[in-house]
Protein backbone atom coordinates (compact mmCIF):
# COMPACT_ATOMS: atom_id res chain seq x y z
CA UNK A 1 0.00 0.00 0.00
CA UNK A 2 1.38 3.40 -1.00
CA UNK A 3 0.51 6.36 1.17
CA UNK A 4 1.35 10.06 1.21
CA UNK A 5 0.89 12.57 3.99
CA UNK A 6 0.52 16.21 2.92
CA UNK A 7 1.51 18.00 6.07
CA UNK A 8 1.13 21.52 7.41
CA UNK A 9 -0.61 23.29 4.54
CA UNK A 10 -3.65 25.54 4.48
CA UNK A 11 -6.36 23.24 3.14
CA UNK A 12 -9.11 24.97 1.15
CA UNK A 13 -11.90 22.66 0.05
CA UNK A 14 -15.20 24.45 -0.64
CA UNK A 15 -16.98 21.13 -1.20
CA UNK A 16 -16.63 20.47 2.54
CA UNK A 17 -16.47 24.03 3.83
CA UNK A 18 -12.86 23.47 4.94
CA UNK A 19 -10.40 26.36 5.21
CA UNK A 20 -7.58 25.99 7.69
CA UNK A 21 -4.35 24.27 8.59
CA UNK A 22 -4.82 20.52 8.24
CA UNK A 23 -2.95 17.41 7.17
CA UNK A 24 -4.22 15.28 4.28
CA UNK A 25 -3.59 11.53 4.24
CA UNK A 26 -3.69 9.73 0.90
CA UNK A 27 -3.66 5.97 0.43
CA UNK A 28 -3.72 4.05 -2.86
CA UNK A 29 -4.59 7.15 -4.86
CA UNK A 30 -7.52 8.30 -2.74
CA UNK A 31 -8.02 10.75 0.09
CA UNK A 32 -8.42 8.93 3.41
CA UNK A 33 -8.47 11.64 6.08
CA UNK A 34 -8.20 15.37 6.64
CA UNK A 35 -7.27 16.12 10.23
CA UNK A 36 -4.92 18.20 12.32
CA UNK A 37 -1.58 16.63 13.27
CA UNK A 38 -1.73 13.25 11.54
CA UNK A 39 1.34 11.27 12.59
CA UNK A 40 4.02 10.97 9.88
CA UNK A 41 4.37 7.32 10.88
CA UNK A 42 1.01 6.64 9.23
CA UNK A 43 2.39 7.31 5.74
CA UNK A 44 5.15 5.82 3.61
CA UNK A 45 6.15 9.34 2.51
CA UNK A 46 5.58 12.86 3.81
CA UNK A 47 5.29 16.12 1.87
CA UNK A 48 5.83 19.18 4.05
CA UNK A 49 3.86 22.09 2.58
CA UNK A 50 3.94 24.59 5.41
CA UNK A 51 2.95 28.04 4.12
CA UNK A 52 1.29 26.66 0.98
CA UNK A 53 -2.36 26.27 -0.02
CA UNK A 54 -3.71 22.75 -0.57
CA UNK A 55 -6.82 22.51 -2.77
CA UNK A 56 -8.69 20.03 -4.93
CA UNK A 57 -6.99 19.67 -8.32
CA UNK A 58 -8.08 22.27 -10.85
CA UNK A 59 -10.41 21.18 -13.67
CA UNK A 60 -10.23 23.01 -17.00
CA UNK A 61 -13.49 22.64 -18.90
CA UNK A 62 -12.21 24.14 -22.14
CA UNK A 63 -8.93 23.36 -23.87
CA UNK A 64 -7.50 22.32 -27.22
CA UNK A 65 -4.84 19.61 -27.18
CA UNK A 66 -4.49 19.36 -31.02
CA UNK A 67 -4.08 15.59 -30.84
CA UNK A 68 -4.71 13.81 -33.16
CA UNK A 69 -3.61 15.66 -36.26
CA UNK A 70 -1.82 18.86 -35.23
CA UNK A 71 0.81 17.53 -32.90
CA UNK A 72 3.36 20.16 -33.90
CA UNK A 73 1.26 22.67 -31.91
CA UNK A 74 0.53 20.39 -28.95
CA UNK A 75 -0.07 16.76 -28.19
CA UNK A 76 -1.63 14.97 -25.27
CA UNK A 77 1.73 14.49 -23.55
CA UNK A 78 2.96 18.09 -23.85
CA UNK A 79 -0.51 19.40 -23.06
CA UNK A 80 -0.66 17.23 -19.96
CA UNK A 81 2.76 18.48 -18.85
CA UNK A 82 1.64 22.09 -19.27
CA UNK A 83 -1.63 21.39 -17.48
CA UNK A 84 -0.07 19.89 -14.36
CA UNK A 85 2.48 22.72 -14.27
CA UNK A 86 -0.58 24.96 -13.98
CA UNK A 87 -2.13 22.85 -11.22
CA UNK A 88 -4.71 21.32 -13.56
CA UNK A 89 -5.43 17.65 -12.92
CA UNK A 90 -8.35 17.30 -15.35
CA UNK A 91 -8.57 18.72 -18.88
CA UNK A 92 -11.65 18.70 -21.11
CA UNK A 93 -10.42 18.81 -24.70
CA UNK A 94 -12.48 20.14 -27.59
CA UNK A 95 -13.35 18.12 -30.68
CA UNK A 96 -11.62 20.22 -33.37
CA UNK A 97 -8.85 17.71 -33.92
CA UNK A 98 -7.87 16.20 -37.28
CA UNK A 99 -9.71 13.91 -37.71
CA UNK A 100 -12.50 15.54 -35.74
CA UNK A 101 -13.58 13.76 -32.56
CA UNK A 102 -16.99 12.90 -34.00
CA UNK A 103 -16.82 9.12 -33.58
CA UNK A 104 -15.84 6.59 -30.89
CA UNK A 105 -12.58 5.64 -32.61
CA UNK A 106 -11.12 9.13 -32.13
CA UNK A 107 -12.57 9.35 -28.62
CA UNK A 108 -10.93 6.06 -27.67
CA UNK A 109 -7.60 7.21 -29.15
CA UNK A 110 -7.64 10.30 -26.91
CA UNK A 111 -8.70 8.38 -23.79
CA UNK A 112 -6.13 5.61 -24.31
CA UNK A 113 -3.24 7.97 -25.05
CA UNK A 114 -4.05 10.09 -22.01
CA UNK A 115 -3.99 6.96 -19.82
CA UNK A 116 -0.58 6.01 -21.21
CA UNK A 117 0.77 9.50 -20.48
CA UNK A 118 -0.78 9.28 -17.01
CA UNK A 119 -0.21 12.84 -15.82
CA UNK A 120 -3.81 14.07 -15.62
CA UNK A 121 -7.35 13.25 -16.67
CA UNK A 122 -8.12 14.07 -20.28
CA UNK A 123 -11.88 14.11 -20.80
CA UNK A 124 -12.80 14.38 -24.48
CA UNK A 125 -15.67 16.60 -25.61
CA UNK A 126 -17.30 15.09 -28.69
CA UNK A 127 -18.49 16.98 -31.75
CA UNK A 128 -22.18 17.78 -32.15
CA UNK A 129 -22.01 17.33 -35.91
CA UNK A 130 -19.88 15.22 -38.22
CA UNK A 131 -16.72 17.05 -39.18
CA UNK A 132 -18.03 20.10 -37.26
CA UNK A 133 -19.84 20.95 -40.50
CA UNK A 134 -23.25 21.53 -38.94
CA UNK A 135 -25.00 19.18 -41.36
CA UNK A 136 -25.46 15.80 -39.66
CA UNK A 137 -25.33 14.68 -36.04
CA UNK A 138 -22.13 12.95 -34.96
CA UNK A 139 -22.09 9.48 -33.34
CA UNK A 140 -22.98 10.96 -29.97
CA UNK A 141 -24.27 7.84 -28.19
CA UNK A 142 -21.26 5.76 -29.18
CA UNK A 143 -18.89 8.55 -28.14
CA UNK A 144 -20.53 8.71 -24.71
CA UNK A 145 -19.81 5.00 -24.28
CA UNK A 146 -16.20 5.64 -25.37
CA UNK A 147 -15.70 8.39 -22.81
CA UNK A 148 -16.87 11.87 -23.85
CA UNK A 149 -18.25 14.09 -21.08
CA UNK A 150 -20.08 16.67 -23.24
CA UNK A 151 -20.72 17.64 -26.86
CA UNK A 152 -19.76 20.83 -28.66
CA UNK A 153 -19.06 22.16 -32.13
CA UNK A 154 -16.99 24.79 -30.31
CA UNK A 155 -15.85 27.56 -32.67
CA UNK A 156 -18.20 26.47 -35.44
CA UNK A 157 -21.24 27.43 -33.33
CA UNK A 158 -23.72 24.97 -34.91
CA UNK A 159 -25.66 27.21 -37.29
CA UNK A 160 -28.72 25.00 -37.86
CA UNK A 161 -31.04 25.60 -34.90
CA UNK A 162 -33.17 22.53 -35.57
CA UNK A 163 -30.10 20.32 -35.69
CA UNK A 164 -28.86 21.85 -32.43
CA UNK A 165 -32.27 21.25 -30.88
CA UNK A 166 -32.09 17.58 -31.88
CA UNK A 167 -28.59 17.34 -30.41
CA UNK A 168 -29.82 18.90 -27.17
CA UNK A 169 -32.69 16.42 -26.94
CA UNK A 170 -30.23 13.58 -27.50
CA UNK A 171 -27.73 14.95 -24.98
CA UNK A 172 -30.44 15.31 -22.34
CA UNK A 173 -31.45 11.68 -22.79
CA UNK A 174 -27.80 10.65 -22.38
CA UNK A 175 -27.28 12.83 -19.30
CA UNK A 176 -24.49 15.00 -20.72
CA UNK A 177 -24.25 18.79 -21.14
CA UNK A 178 -24.02 20.71 -24.39
CA UNK A 179 -21.13 23.20 -24.56
CA UNK A 180 -21.66 26.08 -27.00
CA UNK A 181 -19.48 28.74 -28.52
CA UNK A 182 -22.42 31.13 -28.72
CA UNK A 183 -22.02 33.40 -31.72
CA UNK A 184 -23.99 34.56 -34.73
CA UNK A 185 -21.17 33.97 -37.19
CA UNK A 186 -23.00 35.71 -40.04
CA UNK A 187 -22.73 38.94 -38.01
CA UNK A 188 -19.12 38.49 -36.92
CA UNK A 189 -17.85 37.06 -40.23
CA UNK A 190 -14.56 38.56 -41.37
CA UNK A 191 -13.86 40.14 -37.99
CA UNK A 192 -10.51 39.90 -36.21
CA UNK A 193 -10.98 41.95 -33.02
CA UNK A 194 -13.71 43.65 -31.01
CA UNK A 195 -15.77 46.03 -33.11
CA UNK A 196 -15.61 49.60 -31.88
CA UNK A 197 -13.67 52.84 -31.96
CA UNK A 198 -10.31 51.06 -31.69
CA UNK A 199 -11.00 48.62 -34.55
CA UNK A 200 -12.01 51.56 -36.74
CA UNK A 201 -8.84 53.44 -35.74
CA UNK A 202 -6.63 50.43 -36.50
CA UNK A 203 -8.46 49.58 -39.71
CA UNK A 204 -9.11 46.02 -38.54
CA UNK A 205 -12.53 44.47 -39.29
CA UNK A 206 -14.44 44.05 -36.04
CA UNK A 207 -16.63 41.44 -34.34
CA UNK A 208 -19.55 43.17 -32.59
CA UNK A 209 -20.55 42.20 -29.07
CA UNK A 210 -24.05 41.66 -30.45
CA UNK A 211 -22.86 38.62 -32.42
CA UNK A 212 -22.10 36.87 -29.14
CA UNK A 213 -25.27 38.10 -27.49
CA UNK A 214 -27.54 36.92 -30.31
CA UNK A 215 -25.85 33.52 -30.14
CA UNK A 216 -26.37 33.34 -26.38
CA UNK A 217 -30.07 34.18 -26.73
CA UNK A 218 -30.56 31.48 -29.39
CA UNK A 219 -28.76 28.81 -27.39
CA UNK A 220 -30.59 29.66 -24.16
CA UNK A 221 -33.99 29.53 -25.88
CA UNK A 222 -33.16 26.06 -27.24
CA UNK A 223 -31.98 24.93 -23.81
CA UNK A 224 -35.23 26.19 -22.31
CA UNK A 225 -37.15 24.29 -24.99
CA UNK A 226 -35.31 21.00 -24.49
CA UNK A 227 -34.42 21.13 -20.79
CA UNK A 228 -30.80 20.16 -21.51
CA UNK A 229 -27.91 21.40 -19.39
CA UNK A 230 -26.38 24.17 -21.52
CA UNK A 231 -22.86 25.35 -20.73
CA UNK A 232 -21.83 28.53 -22.54
CA UNK A 233 -18.11 28.79 -23.21
CA UNK A 234 -15.80 31.81 -22.85
CA UNK A 235 -18.42 34.53 -22.31
CA UNK A 236 -16.86 37.93 -23.01
CA UNK A 237 -19.52 40.66 -23.05
CA UNK A 238 -21.56 42.48 -20.42
CA UNK A 239 -24.70 41.98 -22.48
CA UNK A 240 -24.23 38.22 -22.77
CA UNK A 241 -23.71 37.90 -19.02
CA UNK A 242 -26.87 39.89 -18.35
CA UNK A 243 -28.82 37.54 -20.63
CA UNK A 244 -27.42 34.49 -18.81
CA UNK A 245 -28.31 36.06 -15.45
CA UNK A 246 -31.93 36.49 -16.51
CA UNK A 247 -32.08 32.93 -17.87
CA UNK A 248 -30.80 31.55 -14.55
CA UNK A 249 -33.40 33.58 -12.67
CA UNK A 250 -36.06 32.07 -14.93
CA UNK A 251 -34.87 28.56 -14.10
CA UNK A 252 -33.14 27.69 -17.36
CA UNK A 253 -30.51 25.00 -16.81
CA UNK A 254 -27.53 27.07 -17.94
CA UNK A 255 -23.98 27.50 -16.68
CA UNK A 256 -21.12 29.51 -18.16
CA UNK A 257 -17.40 30.15 -17.99
CA UNK A 258 -15.12 33.14 -18.36
CA UNK A 259 -11.42 33.04 -19.16
CA UNK A 260 -8.48 34.75 -17.44
CA UNK A 261 -7.65 36.69 -20.59
CA UNK A 262 -11.17 38.09 -20.80
CA UNK A 263 -11.10 39.34 -17.20
CA UNK A 264 -7.51 40.57 -17.41
CA UNK A 265 -6.98 42.22 -20.82
CA UNK A 266 -8.92 44.73 -22.88
CA UNK A 267 -8.88 45.33 -26.62
CA UNK A 268 -6.02 47.78 -25.97
CA UNK A 269 -3.68 44.76 -26.02
CA UNK A 270 -4.26 44.58 -29.79
CA UNK A 271 -2.96 48.13 -30.41
CA UNK A 272 0.48 46.92 -31.47
CA UNK A 273 -1.07 44.26 -33.74
CA UNK A 274 0.20 41.56 -31.37
CA UNK A 275 -1.20 38.33 -32.79
CA UNK A 276 -0.77 36.74 -29.36
CA UNK A 277 -3.60 39.01 -28.23
CA UNK A 278 -5.91 37.69 -30.95
CA UNK A 279 -8.56 35.28 -29.75
CA UNK A 280 -12.19 34.40 -30.32
CA UNK A 281 -14.25 35.81 -28.71
CA UNK A 282 -11.97 38.82 -28.98
CA UNK A 283 -10.71 40.94 -26.13
CA UNK A 284 -13.40 43.48 -25.34
CA UNK A 285 -13.74 46.82 -23.50
CA UNK A 286 -13.06 47.84 -19.89
CA UNK A 287 -16.80 47.66 -19.32
CA UNK A 288 -16.83 44.02 -20.43
CA UNK A 289 -13.76 43.12 -18.36
CA UNK A 290 -15.44 44.56 -15.29
CA UNK A 291 -18.61 42.61 -16.11
CA UNK A 292 -16.63 39.35 -16.34
CA UNK A 293 -15.14 39.95 -12.90
CA UNK A 294 -18.48 40.94 -11.43
CA UNK A 295 -20.14 37.85 -12.92
CA UNK A 296 -17.73 35.64 -11.00
CA UNK A 297 -18.46 37.55 -7.81
CA UNK A 298 -22.23 37.22 -8.18
CA UNK A 299 -22.17 33.61 -9.39
CA UNK A 300 -23.54 34.31 -12.86
CA UNK A 301 -20.28 32.84 -14.16
CA UNK A 302 -19.81 29.41 -12.63
CA UNK A 303 -16.35 28.50 -13.85
CA UNK A 304 -12.98 29.89 -14.89
CA UNK A 305 -11.62 28.00 -17.92
CA UNK A 306 -8.55 28.66 -20.04
CA UNK A 307 -9.58 28.00 -23.66
CA UNK A 308 -5.94 26.85 -24.01
CA UNK A 309 -5.37 27.07 -27.79
CA UNK A 310 -1.79 26.37 -28.91
CA UNK A 311 -0.51 27.65 -32.25
CA UNK A 312 3.01 27.42 -33.64
CA UNK A 313 5.24 30.48 -33.80
CA UNK A 314 5.15 30.43 -37.60
CA UNK A 315 1.36 30.59 -37.60
CA UNK A 316 1.33 33.64 -35.36
CA UNK A 317 4.26 35.44 -37.05
CA UNK A 318 2.07 36.82 -39.84
CA UNK A 319 -0.06 39.90 -40.43
CA UNK A 320 -2.69 40.33 -37.74
CA UNK A 321 -5.65 39.54 -39.95
CA UNK A 322 -3.96 36.39 -41.27
CA UNK A 323 -3.15 34.93 -37.86
CA UNK A 324 -5.27 32.24 -36.18
CA UNK A 325 -7.31 32.98 -33.06
CA UNK A 326 -6.17 31.66 -29.69
CA UNK A 327 -3.62 31.69 -26.88
CA UNK A 328 -2.22 29.14 -24.45
CA UNK A 329 -3.47 29.40 -20.89
CA UNK A 330 -2.69 26.48 -18.60
CA UNK A 331 0.28 27.96 -16.75
CA UNK A 332 -1.16 31.45 -16.29
CA UNK A 333 -4.53 30.23 -14.96
CA UNK A 334 -3.63 30.39 -11.27
CA UNK A 335 -1.74 33.71 -11.02
CA UNK A 336 -4.23 35.63 -13.16
CA UNK A 337 -7.17 34.15 -11.27
CA UNK A 338 -5.63 34.98 -7.88
CA UNK A 339 -5.85 38.65 -8.89
CA UNK A 340 -9.61 38.31 -8.40
CA UNK A 341 -8.97 37.49 -4.73
CA UNK A 342 -6.53 40.37 -4.33
CA UNK A 343 -9.00 42.77 -5.92
CA UNK A 344 -11.83 41.64 -3.66
CA UNK A 345 -14.10 39.99 -6.22
CA UNK A 346 -13.71 36.50 -4.74
CA UNK A 347 -12.55 34.90 -1.54
CA UNK A 348 -9.97 32.14 -1.89
CA UNK A 349 -12.58 29.40 -1.29
CA UNK A 350 -14.85 30.97 -3.92
CA UNK A 351 -11.97 30.97 -6.41
CA UNK A 352 -11.20 27.30 -5.71
CA UNK A 353 -14.90 26.56 -6.23
CA UNK A 354 -14.73 28.12 -9.72
CA UNK A 355 -11.60 26.09 -10.54
CA UNK A 356 -12.55 22.69 -9.15
CA UNK A 357 -15.91 22.11 -7.46
CA UNK A 358 -18.16 23.68 -10.09
CA UNK A 359 -16.38 22.23 -13.14
CA UNK A 360 -16.69 18.73 -11.64
CA UNK A 361 -20.43 19.20 -11.20
CA UNK A 362 -20.88 20.39 -14.79
CA UNK A 363 -19.29 17.25 -16.24
CA UNK A 364 -20.95 15.00 -13.66
CA UNK A 365 -17.76 13.77 -11.98
CA UNK A 366 -18.31 13.11 -8.28
CA UNK A 367 -14.86 11.80 -7.35
CA UNK A 368 -12.86 14.88 -8.40
CA UNK A 369 -13.09 18.56 -7.51
CA UNK A 370 -13.13 17.61 -3.83
CA UNK A 371 -10.87 16.31 -1.07
CA UNK A 372 -13.63 14.33 0.62
CA UNK A 373 -12.52 10.96 2.02
CA UNK A 374 -12.88 8.39 -0.75
CA UNK A 375 -12.36 10.89 -3.56
CA UNK A 376 -9.49 10.47 -6.00
CA UNK A 377 -6.42 12.25 -4.66
CA UNK A 378 -6.11 14.97 -7.29
CA UNK A 379 -4.53 17.87 -5.43
CA UNK A 380 -3.09 21.27 -6.32
CA UNK A 381 -0.61 22.85 -3.90
CA UNK A 382 0.43 26.45 -4.51
CA UNK A 383 2.10 29.50 -3.05
CA UNK A 384 -0.28 32.45 -3.53
CA UNK A 385 2.46 34.97 -2.73
CA UNK A 386 5.40 33.84 -4.86
CA UNK A 387 6.34 36.45 -7.47
CA UNK A 388 8.16 35.75 -10.72
CA UNK A 389 8.48 36.87 -14.33
CA UNK A 390 6.74 34.57 -16.79
CA UNK A 391 9.29 33.59 -19.45
CA UNK A 392 9.27 31.44 -22.55
CA UNK A 393 11.64 29.01 -20.84
CA UNK A 394 8.97 28.22 -18.24
CA UNK A 395 6.42 27.08 -20.80
CA UNK A 396 5.81 23.34 -20.92
CA UNK A 397 3.52 23.51 -23.96
CA UNK A 398 4.96 23.02 -27.45
CA UNK A 399 3.61 26.47 -28.31
CA UNK A 400 4.26 29.82 -26.66
CA UNK A 401 1.47 32.01 -28.07
CA UNK A 402 0.60 34.08 -25.03
CA UNK A 403 0.37 37.83 -24.42
CA UNK A 404 1.59 37.32 -20.85
CA UNK A 405 5.28 36.68 -21.63
CA UNK A 406 7.40 39.07 -19.61
CA UNK A 407 4.61 39.77 -17.13
CA UNK A 408 5.35 39.81 -13.41
CA UNK A 409 2.97 37.25 -11.94
CA UNK A 410 2.09 36.40 -8.36
CA UNK A 411 1.01 32.90 -7.37
CA UNK A 412 2.78 29.71 -8.37
CA UNK A 413 1.93 26.02 -8.40
CA UNK A 414 4.48 24.12 -6.32
CA UNK A 415 3.12 20.55 -6.46
CA UNK A 416 0.45 18.80 -8.48
CA UNK A 417 -0.74 15.39 -7.32
CA UNK A 418 -2.70 13.07 -9.61
CA UNK A 419 -4.26 9.89 -8.25
CA UNK A 420 -2.00 10.17 -5.22
CA UNK A 421 1.26 10.60 -7.19
CA UNK A 422 3.30 13.78 -7.44
CA UNK A 423 3.31 14.57 -11.19
CA UNK A 424 4.72 18.09 -10.98
CA UNK A 425 6.94 19.91 -8.51
CA UNK A 426 8.55 23.32 -8.58
CA UNK A 427 11.32 23.57 -6.06
ABEGO torsion letter per residue (X at the ends): XBBBBBBGBBBBBAAAGBBEBBBBBBBGGBBABBBBGBBAAABABBBBABGBBBBBBBBBABBBAGOBGBAAABBAAAAAAAAAAAGBABBBBBABBOBBBABAAAAAAAAAAAAAAGABBBBBBBBABBGGAGABBBBAAAAAAAGBABBBAEAAGBABAAAAAAAAAAAAAAGBBBBBBBBBAAAABGBABBBEAAAAAAGBBBBBAAAAAAAAAAAAAAAAAAGBBBBBBGBABAAAAAAAAAAAAAGBBBBBBBBAAAAABBAAAAAAGBAAABBOBBBBBAAAAAAAAAAAAAGABABBBAGBBBBBAAAABBBAAABBBEBBAAAAAAAAAAAAAAAGABBAAAAAAAAAAAAAAAAGBAABGBABBGBBBBBBBBBAABBBBBBAAABABABABBAABGBBBBEBBABBBBGGBBABBBX
